[in-house]
Amino acid sequence: MRFGFAPLYNSHLDAWSAATALSQILATRAWDKGHFRQRQTVT
């Protein structure tokens, strides 16, 4: 996964918060829940 941070607008705290959120998502496997796997109708 690649992040494109804009150093002018983002602080180290923003990067730290993003990394913390991502680690929680991966630790709890929140991305692998059933409602994220349902395919939506394409129109």
HELIX and SHEET records of a PDB file:
HELIX    1   1 HIS A   12  THR A   28  1                                  17    
HELIX    2   2 ALA A   30  ASP A   32  5                                   3    
HELIX    3   3 GLY A   34  ARG A   37  1                                   4    
END                                                                             
